[in-house]
Amino acid sequence: MTCTILDNPAGEDATIVSRSIYSSIATPKKKSTIFLLDIFSRMNNLEEVRRRDLIRTTMLNRNQLSDPIKLCSLQEYLKMHKEEQDNCQIIYTFVVAGASETEEPFWSSFSKDNGKSRVPLLDMPTGETDLTVLNIRENMDQGKSTTWFDWASSSTLAPDYIGKVDSDTLLNIPSLLSVINGRLPPPTNNDDGIKLYGGDFVFPQPPYKQFMQGGFYFLSRHLAQCVSSKAAEQNRFHGPEDQRTAWLVLQCSGTEWLWCPPNPKLFLHPVKKEHSWRQYFDSIMSEDDVVVPMEQLCQPPNQLFEETDLFLKRFSDRNLYYGMGANKDLKSLLRSTSKTWNDGLPLTKV
Protein backbone atom coordinates (compact mmCIF):
# COMPACT_ATOMS: atom_id res chain seq x y z
CA MET A 1 0.00 0.00 0.00
CA THR A 2 1.20 3.48 -0.85
CA CYS A 3 -0.13 6.24 1.34
CA THR A 4 -0.06 9.78 -0.06
CA ILE A 5 -0.89 12.85 2.00
CA LEU A 6 -2.36 15.89 0.29
CA ASP A 7 -0.90 19.23 1.30
CA ASN A 8 -3.31 21.75 2.76
CA PRO A 9 -4.51 24.31 0.20
CA ALA A 10 -2.82 27.71 0.28
CA GLY A 11 -4.10 29.92 3.01
CA GLU A 12 -5.72 27.16 5.07
CA ASP A 13 -5.00 27.43 8.79
CA ALA A 14 -3.08 30.63 8.01
CA THR A 15 -4.02 32.43 11.21
CA ILE A 16 -3.31 29.36 13.29
CA VAL A 17 -0.14 28.19 11.61
CA SER A 18 1.44 31.62 11.83
CA ARG A 19 1.33 31.37 15.63
CA SER A 20 2.21 27.72 15.80
CA ILE A 21 5.06 25.25 15.64
CA TYR A 22 3.58 24.05 12.35
CA SER A 23 5.07 27.06 10.60
CA SER A 24 8.40 25.26 10.76
CA ILE A 25 7.09 22.48 8.53
CA ALA A 26 7.33 24.69 5.46
CA THR A 27 11.07 25.11 5.91
CA PRO A 28 13.55 22.43 4.80
CA LYS A 29 14.20 19.90 7.52
CA LYS A 30 17.72 19.50 8.78
CA LYS A 31 16.99 16.03 10.10
CA SER A 32 14.25 13.44 9.96
CA THR A 33 11.78 13.34 12.81
CA ILE A 34 12.32 10.34 15.11
CA PHE A 35 9.20 8.77 16.64
CA LEU A 36 9.55 6.21 19.46
CA LEU A 37 6.48 3.96 19.39
CA ASP A 38 5.86 2.04 22.62
CA ILE A 39 3.27 -0.72 22.48
CA PHE A 40 2.06 -1.45 26.00
CA SER A 41 1.76 -5.14 26.78
CA ARG A 42 2.18 -7.64 29.63
CA MET A 43 4.99 -10.17 29.86
CA ASN A 44 3.66 -13.26 31.68
CA ASN A 45 0.38 -13.44 29.83
CA LEU A 46 -0.26 -16.00 27.09
CA GLU A 47 -2.92 -13.89 25.37
CA GLU A 48 -0.51 -10.95 25.17
CA VAL A 49 2.28 -13.18 23.83
CA ARG A 50 -0.03 -14.25 21.00
CA ARG A 51 -1.13 -10.67 20.41
CA ARG A 52 2.49 -9.51 20.09
CA ASP A 53 3.09 -12.19 17.47
CA LEU A 54 -0.03 -10.99 15.62
CA ILE A 55 1.16 -7.38 15.74
CA ARG A 56 4.62 -8.30 14.42
CA THR A 57 3.22 -10.14 11.39
CA THR A 58 0.67 -7.45 10.50
CA MET A 59 1.01 -3.93 11.88
CA LEU A 60 4.81 -4.10 12.16
CA ASN A 61 5.37 -5.91 8.86
CA ARG A 62 7.91 -3.72 7.06
CA ASN A 63 6.82 -4.94 3.62
CA GLN A 64 3.88 -2.51 3.82
CA LEU A 65 6.32 0.41 3.62
CA SER A 66 7.80 1.65 0.36
CA ASP A 67 11.02 2.16 2.36
CA PRO A 68 11.17 -0.69 4.93
CA ILE A 69 14.21 0.75 6.73
CA LYS A 70 11.99 3.55 8.09
CA LEU A 71 10.74 1.08 10.74
CA CYS A 72 12.96 -0.76 13.21
CA SER A 73 12.82 -2.13 16.74
CA LEU A 74 14.51 -0.29 19.60
CA GLN A 75 16.88 -3.18 20.08
CA GLU A 76 17.85 -3.13 16.39
CA TYR A 77 18.28 0.64 16.48
CA LEU A 78 20.70 0.52 19.39
CA LYS A 79 22.94 -1.91 17.49
CA MET A 80 23.04 0.19 14.30
CA HIS A 81 25.80 2.49 13.12
CA LYS A 82 24.92 6.19 13.07
CA GLU A 83 24.35 6.18 9.30
CA GLU A 84 21.86 3.33 9.65
CA GLN A 85 20.10 4.98 12.58
CA ASP A 86 19.46 8.08 10.48
CA ASN A 87 17.29 5.98 8.15
CA CYS A 88 14.92 4.67 10.84
CA GLN A 89 12.14 7.11 11.75
CA ILE A 90 9.73 4.87 13.67
CA ILE A 91 11.46 2.97 16.46
CA TYR A 92 9.10 0.51 18.13
CA THR A 93 9.26 -1.61 21.25
CA PHE A 94 6.82 -3.60 23.35
CA VAL A 95 6.83 -2.18 26.88
CA VAL A 96 6.24 -4.61 29.75
CA ALA A 97 6.94 -4.58 33.48
CA GLY A 98 9.14 -7.27 35.02
CA ALA A 99 9.58 -6.53 38.72
CA SER A 100 7.89 -8.55 41.45
CA GLU A 101 4.57 -7.62 43.00
CA THR A 102 6.40 -6.26 46.05
CA GLU A 103 8.11 -3.53 43.99
CA GLU A 104 6.76 -0.05 43.28
CA PRO A 105 4.42 0.39 40.26
CA PHE A 106 6.41 3.38 38.99
CA TRP A 107 9.95 4.72 38.67
CA SER A 108 11.01 8.36 38.41
CA SER A 109 14.32 9.97 37.56
CA PHE A 110 13.01 13.06 39.36
CA SER A 111 12.35 11.28 42.65
CA LYS A 112 14.95 11.47 45.42
CA ASP A 113 13.65 8.20 46.82
CA ASN A 114 14.22 5.89 43.86
CA GLY A 115 15.71 7.94 41.06
CA LYS A 116 19.30 6.97 41.81
CA SER A 117 18.92 3.77 43.77
CA ARG A 118 16.96 1.74 41.21
CA VAL A 119 17.72 1.21 37.55
CA PRO A 120 14.71 1.96 35.31
CA LEU A 121 15.08 -1.07 33.01
CA LEU A 122 15.69 -4.75 33.68
CA ASP A 123 18.11 -6.81 31.60
CA MET A 124 16.41 -10.18 31.64
CA PRO A 125 15.98 -12.95 29.04
CA THR A 126 12.49 -13.05 27.58
CA GLY A 127 12.91 -14.99 24.33
CA GLU A 128 11.58 -11.94 22.46
CA THR A 129 14.05 -9.50 20.99
CA ASP A 130 11.81 -6.44 20.86
CA LEU A 131 10.71 -6.16 24.50
CA THR A 132 11.69 -3.41 26.91
CA VAL A 133 11.25 -4.50 30.53
CA LEU A 134 10.57 -1.79 33.11
CA ASN A 135 11.81 -2.30 36.66
CA ILE A 136 8.34 -1.86 38.17
CA ARG A 137 5.47 -4.18 38.97
CA GLU A 138 2.93 -4.61 36.19
CA ASN A 139 0.05 -2.13 36.26
CA MET A 140 -2.17 -0.02 34.04
CA ASP A 141 -3.09 3.10 36.01
CA GLN A 142 -0.44 3.34 38.72
CA GLY A 143 2.47 4.89 36.86
CA LYS A 144 3.55 2.58 34.03
CA SER A 145 3.05 5.13 31.26
CA THR A 146 4.68 7.92 33.28
CA THR A 147 7.65 5.64 34.00
CA TRP A 148 8.07 5.01 30.30
CA PHE A 149 7.77 8.67 29.31
CA ASP A 150 10.34 9.51 31.99
CA TRP A 151 12.92 6.99 30.80
CA ALA A 152 12.31 7.51 27.07
CA SER A 153 12.58 11.31 27.28
CA SER A 154 15.68 11.35 29.49
CA SER A 155 17.65 8.52 27.88
CA THR A 156 20.49 9.04 25.40
CA LEU A 157 18.11 7.82 22.70
CA ALA A 158 16.52 11.31 22.69
CA PRO A 159 13.57 10.71 20.29
CA ASP A 160 11.69 13.74 19.02
CA TYR A 161 8.29 12.25 19.88
CA ILE A 162 7.16 9.39 22.10
CA GLY A 163 3.98 7.51 21.27
CA LYS A 164 1.94 5.24 23.53
CA VAL A 165 -0.24 2.55 21.94
CA ASP A 166 -2.33 -0.19 23.54
CA SER A 167 -1.84 -3.71 22.26
CA ASP A 168 -5.46 -3.74 20.99
CA THR A 169 -4.88 -0.65 18.81
CA LEU A 170 -4.40 -1.36 15.11
CA LEU A 171 -2.11 1.40 13.89
CA ASN A 172 -1.58 2.11 10.21
CA ILE A 173 2.22 2.49 10.09
CA PRO A 174 2.43 4.03 6.56
CA SER A 175 -0.10 6.69 7.59
CA LEU A 176 1.73 7.29 10.86
CA LEU A 177 4.93 7.86 8.92
CA SER A 178 3.10 10.39 6.73
CA VAL A 179 1.79 12.20 9.82
CA ILE A 180 5.29 12.24 11.29
CA ASN A 181 6.76 13.81 8.16
CA GLY A 182 3.82 16.15 7.55
CA ARG A 183 2.73 17.28 11.00
CA LEU A 184 5.55 16.67 13.48
CA PRO A 185 8.47 19.05 13.03
CA PRO A 186 11.89 17.92 14.26
CA PRO A 187 13.72 20.15 16.71
CA THR A 188 16.12 22.72 15.28
CA ASN A 189 19.46 23.91 16.58
CA ASN A 190 17.82 26.88 18.30
CA ASP A 191 14.83 24.88 19.53
CA ASP A 192 13.70 25.94 22.98
CA GLY A 193 11.60 22.83 23.49
CA ILE A 194 8.61 21.90 21.30
CA LYS A 195 5.68 20.82 23.46
CA LEU A 196 3.14 18.89 21.41
CA TYR A 197 0.35 16.56 22.59
CA GLY A 198 -1.41 14.49 19.94
CA GLY A 199 -4.03 11.76 19.75
CA ASP A 200 -7.76 11.14 19.75
CA PHE A 201 -9.28 14.19 21.43
CA VAL A 202 -11.94 13.33 24.00
CA PHE A 203 -14.30 16.01 25.29
CA PRO A 204 -16.82 14.23 27.54
CA GLN A 205 -19.42 15.92 29.69
CA PRO A 206 -18.38 17.72 32.88
CA PRO A 207 -16.90 17.30 35.45
CA TYR A 208 -14.22 15.75 33.22
CA LYS A 209 -12.34 17.88 30.75
CA GLN A 210 -10.39 17.22 27.57
CA PHE A 211 -7.79 14.50 27.14
CA MET A 212 -6.36 12.21 24.47
CA GLN A 213 -7.85 8.72 24.56
CA GLY A 214 -5.33 6.15 25.84
CA GLY A 215 -5.51 3.76 22.88
CA PHE A 216 -3.11 6.00 20.95
CA TYR A 217 -1.51 9.30 21.85
CA PHE A 218 1.93 10.87 21.73
CA LEU A 219 4.03 13.57 23.37
CA SER A 220 7.02 15.49 22.14
CA ARG A 221 10.16 14.67 24.12
CA HIS A 222 10.21 18.03 25.88
CA LEU A 223 6.56 17.64 26.90
CA ALA A 224 7.24 14.09 28.15
CA GLN A 225 10.03 15.48 30.33
CA CYS A 226 7.69 18.15 31.71
CA VAL A 227 4.94 15.60 32.40
CA SER A 228 7.40 13.30 34.19
CA SER A 229 8.70 16.16 36.30
CA LYS A 230 5.20 17.33 37.26
CA ALA A 231 4.19 13.78 38.18
CA ALA A 232 7.14 13.46 40.56
CA GLU A 233 6.64 16.92 42.08
CA GLN A 234 3.00 16.17 42.91
CA ASN A 235 3.30 12.40 43.37
CA ARG A 236 0.68 12.08 40.64
CA PHE A 237 1.16 8.51 39.39
CA HIS A 238 -2.24 6.98 40.10
CA GLY A 239 -5.54 7.29 38.23
CA PRO A 240 -6.76 6.62 34.66
CA GLU A 241 -3.50 6.97 32.75
CA ASP A 242 -4.80 8.93 29.75
CA GLN A 243 -6.70 11.45 31.89
CA ARG A 244 -3.81 11.72 34.34
CA THR A 245 -1.42 12.42 31.47
CA ALA A 246 -3.70 15.20 30.23
CA TRP A 247 -3.95 16.62 33.76
CA LEU A 248 -0.14 16.90 33.78
CA VAL A 249 0.04 18.19 30.19
CA LEU A 250 -2.24 21.08 31.08
CA GLN A 251 0.32 22.21 33.64
CA CYS A 252 3.09 22.43 31.03
CA SER A 253 2.91 25.90 29.50
CA GLY A 254 3.16 26.40 25.76
CA THR A 255 1.69 23.02 24.82
CA GLU A 256 -0.02 22.65 21.44
CA TRP A 257 -2.58 19.94 20.72
CA LEU A 258 -2.98 17.85 17.58
CA TRP A 259 -6.24 15.96 17.08
CA CYS A 260 -6.00 12.57 15.34
CA PRO A 261 -9.55 11.12 15.37
CA PRO A 262 -10.10 7.36 14.92
CA ASN A 263 -9.82 6.59 11.25
CA PRO A 264 -8.98 3.24 9.64
CA LYS A 265 -6.47 5.14 7.53
CA LEU A 266 -4.55 5.89 10.75
CA PHE A 267 -5.71 3.73 13.65
CA LEU A 268 -8.59 1.69 15.07
CA HIS A 269 -9.22 1.02 18.77
CA PRO A 270 -10.15 -1.31 20.32
CA VAL A 271 -9.70 -4.37 18.09
CA LYS A 272 -9.53 -7.31 20.49
CA LYS A 273 -10.39 -10.36 18.37
CA GLU A 274 -7.70 -11.79 16.09
CA HIS A 275 -10.08 -12.43 13.18
CA SER A 276 -11.34 -8.82 13.35
CA TRP A 277 -7.77 -7.53 13.53
CA ARG A 278 -6.74 -9.50 10.43
CA GLN A 279 -9.90 -8.51 8.59
CA TYR A 280 -9.34 -4.80 9.22
CA PHE A 281 -5.66 -5.03 8.42
CA ASP A 282 -6.21 -6.95 5.16
CA SER A 283 -8.93 -4.51 4.12
CA ILE A 284 -6.66 -1.49 4.61
CA MET A 285 -3.65 -3.09 2.97
CA SER A 286 -5.65 -4.31 -0.05
CA GLU A 287 -6.09 -0.78 -1.34
CA ASP A 288 -3.53 -0.05 -4.04
CA ASP A 289 -3.27 3.66 -3.40
CA VAL A 290 -4.73 5.65 -0.54
CA VAL A 291 -4.86 9.42 -0.98
CA VAL A 292 -5.52 10.91 2.43
CA PRO A 293 -6.11 14.65 3.01
CA MET A 294 -4.00 15.57 6.00
CA GLU A 295 -6.94 17.16 7.81
CA GLN A 296 -8.63 13.73 7.91
CA LEU A 297 -5.72 12.31 9.90
CA CYS A 298 -4.44 15.00 12.26
CA GLN A 299 -4.99 18.73 12.67
CA PRO A 300 -4.87 21.36 15.42
CA PRO A 301 -8.21 21.47 17.28
CA ASN A 302 -8.09 25.29 17.17
CA GLN A 303 -9.24 25.21 13.55
CA LEU A 304 -12.12 22.93 14.40
CA PHE A 305 -13.15 25.24 17.23
CA GLU A 306 -13.43 28.05 14.69
CA GLU A 307 -15.62 25.77 12.55
CA THR A 308 -18.00 24.68 15.30
CA ASP A 309 -20.46 22.78 13.13
CA LEU A 310 -17.66 20.76 11.53
CA PHE A 311 -16.24 19.91 14.95
CA LEU A 312 -19.68 18.87 16.25
CA LYS A 313 -20.15 16.54 13.29
CA ARG A 314 -16.77 14.89 13.76
CA PHE A 315 -17.24 14.68 17.51
CA SER A 316 -20.66 13.11 16.99
CA ASP A 317 -19.13 10.59 14.58
CA ARG A 318 -16.46 9.84 17.18
CA ASN A 319 -19.07 9.30 19.92
CA LEU A 320 -21.00 6.94 17.68
CA TYR A 321 -17.76 5.07 16.95
CA TYR A 322 -17.24 4.45 20.67
CA GLY A 323 -20.94 3.85 21.37
CA MET A 324 -21.27 7.08 23.36
CA GLY A 325 -24.39 9.20 23.48
CA ALA A 326 -24.72 12.66 21.99
CA ASN A 327 -23.72 15.59 24.17
CA LYS A 328 -26.57 18.07 23.95
CA ASP A 329 -24.62 20.76 25.77
CA LEU A 330 -21.46 20.34 23.72
CA LYS A 331 -22.14 23.23 21.35
CA SER A 332 -22.36 25.89 24.07
CA LEU A 333 -19.54 24.26 26.02
CA LEU A 334 -17.39 24.18 22.91
CA ARG A 335 -18.00 27.84 22.06
CA SER A 336 -17.15 28.99 25.57
CA THR A 337 -14.08 26.78 25.64
CA SER A 338 -12.77 27.93 22.26
CA LYS A 339 -12.39 31.47 23.60
CA THR A 340 -10.02 30.35 26.34
CA TRP A 341 -8.27 27.42 24.63
CA ASN A 342 -4.89 29.10 24.35
CA ASP A 343 -5.19 30.59 27.84
CA GLY A 344 -5.37 27.18 29.47
CA LEU A 345 -8.43 25.13 30.33
CA PRO A 346 -9.58 23.85 33.70
CA LEU A 347 -7.59 20.83 34.83
CA THR A 348 -8.87 17.35 34.10
CA LYS A 349 -10.52 15.75 37.12
CA VAL A 350 -8.75 12.51 38.10
QUIJO-V56444 format. One record per residue. RES is the residue in three letters. BURIAL is 1 if it has 24 or more other C-alpha atoms within 12 Angstrom, else 0. D_CENTER is the distance of its C-alpha to the mean C-alpha in Angstrom with 1 decimal. Layout:
BEGIN
<<RES;BURIAL;D_CENTER> <RES;BURIAL;D_CENTER>>
END
This chain:
BEGIN
<<MET;1;22.8> <THR;1;22.5> <CYS;1;19.8> <THR;1;21.1> <ILE;1;19.5> <LEU;0;22.1> <ASP;0;22.3> <ASN;0;22.7> <PRO;0;26.5> <ALA;0;28.2> <GLY;0;28.1> <GLU;0;25.1> <ASP;1;23.0> <ALA;0;25.6> <THR;0;26.0> <ILE;0;22.3> <VAL;1;21.5> <SER;0;24.5> <ARG;0;23.1> <SER;1;19.6> <ILE;1;17.7> <TYR;1;17.6> <SER;0;21.3> <SER;0;20.7> <ILE;1;19.4> <ALA;0;23.0> <THR;0;24.3> <PRO;0;24.6> <LYS;0;21.8> <LYS;0;23.3> <LYS;0;20.6> <SER;1;17.8> <THR;1;14.2> <ILE;1;12.8> <PHE;1;9.3> <LEU;1;9.1> <LEU;1;7.5> <ASP;1;8.5> <ILE;1;10.0> <PHE;1;11.5> <SER;1;15.2> <ARG;1;18.7> <MET;1;21.4> <ASN;0;24.7> <ASN;0;24.0> <LEU;0;25.6> <GLU;0;23.5> <GLU;1;20.3> <VAL;0;22.3> <ARG;0;23.1> <ARG;1;19.7> <ARG;1;18.5> <ASP;0;21.4> <LEU;1;20.6> <ILE;1;17.1> <ARG;1;18.7> <THR;0;21.4> <THR;1;19.4> <MET;1;15.7> <LEU;1;16.1> <ASN;1;19.6> <ARG;1;20.0> <ASN;0;22.9> <GLN;1;20.8> <LEU;1;20.0> <SER;0;22.9> <ASP;0;22.2> <PRO;0;21.2> <ILE;1;21.0> <LYS;1;17.7> <LEU;1;16.1> <CYS;1;17.2> <SER;1;16.7> <LEU;1;16.4> <GLN;0;20.0> <GLU;0;21.2> <TYR;1;19.7> <LEU;0;21.5> <LYS;0;24.7> <MET;0;24.6> <HIS;0;26.8> <LYS;0;25.3> <GLU;0;26.2> <GLU;0;24.4> <GLN;1;21.2> <ASP;1;21.3> <ASN;0;20.9> <CYS;1;17.7> <GLN;1;14.6> <ILE;1;12.1> <ILE;1;12.8> <TYR;1;12.0> <THR;1;13.3> <PHE;1;14.0> <VAL;1;13.8> <VAL;1;16.9> <ALA;1;19.3> <GLY;1;22.9> <ALA;1;25.0> <SER;0;27.8> <GLU;0;27.8> <THR;0;29.8> <GLU;0;27.1> <GLU;1;24.7> <PRO;1;21.4> <PHE;1;19.6> <TRP;1;20.3> <SER;1;20.1> <SER;1;21.3> <PHE;1;22.4> <SER;1;24.6> <LYS;0;28.3> <ASP;0;28.8> <ASN;0;26.6> <GLY;0;24.9> <LYS;0;27.8> <SER;0;29.5> <ARG;0;26.8> <VAL;0;24.8> <PRO;1;21.0> <LEU;1;21.0> <LEU;0;23.7> <ASP;0;25.5> <MET;0;26.7> <PRO;0;27.7> <THR;0;25.6> <GLY;0;26.9> <GLU;0;23.4> <THR;0;22.5> <ASP;1;18.7> <LEU;1;18.2> <THR;1;17.3> <VAL;1;19.4> <LEU;1;18.8> <ASN;1;22.1> <ILE;1;21.6> <ARG;1;22.7> <GLU;1;20.4> <ASN;1;18.9> <MET;1;16.1> <ASP;1;16.6> <GLN;1;18.7> <GLY;1;16.5> <LYS;1;14.7> <SER;1;11.1> <THR;1;12.9> <THR;1;15.0> <TRP;1;12.3> <PHE;1;10.8> <ASP;1;14.5> <TRP;1;15.6> <ALA;1;12.9> <SER;1;13.4> <SER;1;17.2> <SER;0;18.0> <THR;0;20.0> <LEU;0;17.2> <ALA;1;15.8> <PRO;1;12.7> <ASP;1;11.9> <TYR;1;8.1> <ILE;1;6.3> <GLY;1;3.3> <LYS;1;4.5> <VAL;1;6.5> <ASP;1;10.0> <SER;1;13.0> <ASP;1;14.2> <THR;1;11.4> <LEU;1;13.0> <LEU;1;10.7> <ASN;1;13.0> <ILE;1;12.7> <PRO;1;15.3> <SER;1;13.6> <LEU;1;10.2> <LEU;1;12.7> <SER;1;14.5> <VAL;1;11.7> <ILE;1;11.1> <ASN;1;14.9> <GLY;1;15.5> <ARG;1;13.1> <LEU;1;11.7> <PRO;1;14.9> <PRO;1;15.7> <PRO;1;17.5> <THR;0;21.3> <ASN;0;24.2> <ASN;0;24.8> <ASP;0;21.2> <ASP;0;21.4> <GLY;1;17.7> <ILE;1;15.1> <LYS;1;13.1> <LEU;1;10.3> <TYR;1;7.9> <GLY;1;6.2> <GLY;1;5.9> <ASP;1;9.1> <PHE;1;11.6> <VAL;1;14.0> <PHE;1;17.4> <PRO;1;19.7> <GLN;0;23.3> <PRO;0;24.4> <PRO;0;24.5> <TYR;0;20.7> <LYS;1;18.8> <GLN;1;15.6> <PHE;1;12.1> <MET;1;8.8> <GLN;1;9.6> <GLY;1;8.4> <GLY;1;8.5> <PHE;1;5.0> <TYR;1;2.7> <PHE;1;2.3> <LEU;1;6.1> <SER;1;9.0> <ARG;1;11.3> <HIS;1;13.9> <LEU;1;12.0> <ALA;1;10.9> <GLN;1;14.6> <CYS;1;15.7> <VAL;1;13.9> <SER;1;15.4> <SER;1;18.7> <LYS;1;18.8> <ALA;1;18.2> <ALA;1;21.0> <GLU;0;23.3> <GLN;0;23.2> <ASN;1;22.8> <ARG;1;19.9> <PHE;1;18.4> <HIS;1;19.5> <GLY;1;18.5> <PRO;1;15.9> <GLU;1;12.8> <ASP;1;10.5> <GLN;1;13.6> <ARG;1;14.5> <THR;1;11.4> <ALA;1;12.2> <TRP;1;15.8> <LEU;1;15.2> <VAL;1;13.2> <LEU;1;16.2> <GLN;1;18.4> <CYS;1;17.0> <SER;0;19.1> <GLY;1;18.3> <THR;1;14.7> <GLU;1;13.8> <TRP;1;11.6> <LEU;1;10.4> <TRP;1;10.8> <CYS;1;9.7> <PRO;1;12.1> <PRO;1;12.7> <ASN;1;14.7> <PRO;1;16.1> <LYS;1;15.8> <LEU;1;12.0> <PHE;1;11.2> <LEU;1;13.3> <HIS;1;13.1> <PRO;1;15.1> <VAL;1;17.3> <LYS;0;19.3> <LYS;0;22.5> <GLU;1;22.9> <HIS;0;25.2> <SER;0;22.9> <TRP;1;20.0> <ARG;0;22.5> <GLN;0;24.0> <TYR;1;20.8> <PHE;1;19.9> <ASP;0;23.5> <SER;0;23.7> <ILE;1;20.8> <MET;1;22.1> <SER;0;25.7> <GLU;0;25.3> <ASP;0;26.9> <ASP;0;25.3> <VAL;1;22.5> <VAL;0;22.7> <VAL;1;19.7> <PRO;0;20.2> <MET;1;17.1> <GLU;1;17.5> <GLN;1;16.9> <LEU;1;13.4> <CYS;1;11.9> <GLN;1;14.2> <PRO;1;14.9> <PRO;1;16.0> <ASN;1;19.1> <GLN;1;20.7> <LEU;1;20.3> <PHE;1;22.0> <GLU;0;24.8> <GLU;0;25.1> <THR;1;25.4> <ASP;0;26.7> <LEU;0;24.0> <PHE;1;21.3> <LEU;1;23.4> <LYS;0;23.8> <ARG;1;20.1> <PHE;1;19.4> <SER;1;22.4> <ASP;0;21.2> <ARG;1;17.9> <ASN;1;20.1> <LEU;0;22.3> <TYR;0;19.5> <TYR;0;18.8> <GLY;0;22.5> <MET;0;22.5> <GLY;0;25.5> <ALA;0;26.0> <ASN;0;25.8> <LYS;0;29.2> <ASP;0;28.6> <LEU;1;25.4> <LYS;1;27.2> <SER;0;29.1> <LEU;1;26.2> <LEU;1;24.0> <ARG;0;26.9> <SER;0;27.5> <THR;1;23.9> <SER;1;23.6> <LYS;0;26.4> <THR;0;24.7> <TRP;1;21.1> <ASN;0;21.3> <ASP;0;23.6> <GLY;0;21.2> <LEU;1;21.0> <PRO;0;22.3> <LEU;0;20.2> <THR;1;18.5> <LYS;0;21.0> <VAL;0;20.1>>
END
